[in-house]
Structures are given as C-alpha cells and as structure tokens.
C-alpha cells in the first residue's frame, strides 16, 4: 500500500505539477510578445522621431517585424535543439554509469529519496522498484539528479513557431497606429497601445513567475519606455523632418 501511494504521488508530481508549472508554450508566447512589443516600439519610435513620413515608419516597422520574427524563431529553435542534444549526452552518460557502476548509482537513488524523508523498508522498496527497470532508473536520475523535466523533448519547431508568431503579434501593436495617424501623433497612440500591451504581458508572466502582478506589469512597461525613449531621442537629434 505504501509503495502504491508513492507511485501515485510520484506520477502526480512529475507529470501534472511540473507540466503546469513549466508552461513551455506560454513561456515561448510571452517571450515572443514581449520582445516584439519592445523591439518594434523602439524602432518605430526612432524612425518617427527622424522622419515625418508614415510610409517610412511603416516600412521600418514591417522590416523589423519580419526580421525579428525570423531571427527569434530560429534562435528559439537552435536553443531547444542545443538543450535536447545536451540532454541526450547526459542521458548516455547516465546509461553508461548505471551499466558500469550500478551499486554507486543505486546508492545515489537511495540518497535522493532519503533526503526526501523516506527511510526503512519503504525506502528499500522505492530503491528496488526504481532500479529494477534501467529505463525508469535512468529517467529518475535525469529528473532528480540533473533537473531535467519532461518538456526537454518537446518539438523545437513548435517552440520556434510559437515565438515567431507571438513576435509578429507583439510587433504589430506599436506599428498599427501609424496606419491612421501622422508620425507626430502616431507615436503617442503607439506609446499608449504598446504600454497597455506591455503591462498586460507583464501581468500574464506572473502565471509562470508567481510575482506580484503589478510589479511584473510595471517592469515590462519600464523596459519598453526606456528603449523607445532612447531611440526616439536619437531619431529627433539626427533625423530630418
């Protein structure tokens, strides 16, 4: 009965709680949205400060949208693939260690679960159950010793597409006002739209971070304002009206 209860708790912990907390799709979406908002806001503000032309601002915004989305998507793809390759190399190392030094690796399993509060016959049962299956044994070592989660093998293409799509959506927000207003007024509308969106993205991040919603929202807004202020000031100083 005790071992059955452990199995239920183990499955719940590693699959349900970890997968909800990980939120890789949400993480990628937040990354893309935030970067798209900040980068496009900075670029369009800088160009609006330099040129009194909607066409130039929109062209610059579109170029930034597409270039940024492709760049961020490829970077996300490369990052996930690199993490997966590292996982596979560590998995192979664990496989070899279990084969060459099973007693040492068994002692590591025992130490891990002893630190979790298990002892006596129940600890012996847990160790015997885990080490009876090399695949299970290796999986536990990867999670408990090295800290890898189940999300490590999620498709790199999904991460890339999520980041790129979110980036496009985020980057569109600062640019859209210039379709309806001249740069002098459009930059104000763009600032209002972007600040509102950045605040909402900052609040949404708290699903992953657990921070106070208002702190996260203000931090995201502050980053966007600083970036846009710098580029707009440079555009005003060196641009031609």
Beta strands, then each sheet from edge to edge (+ up, - down):
end
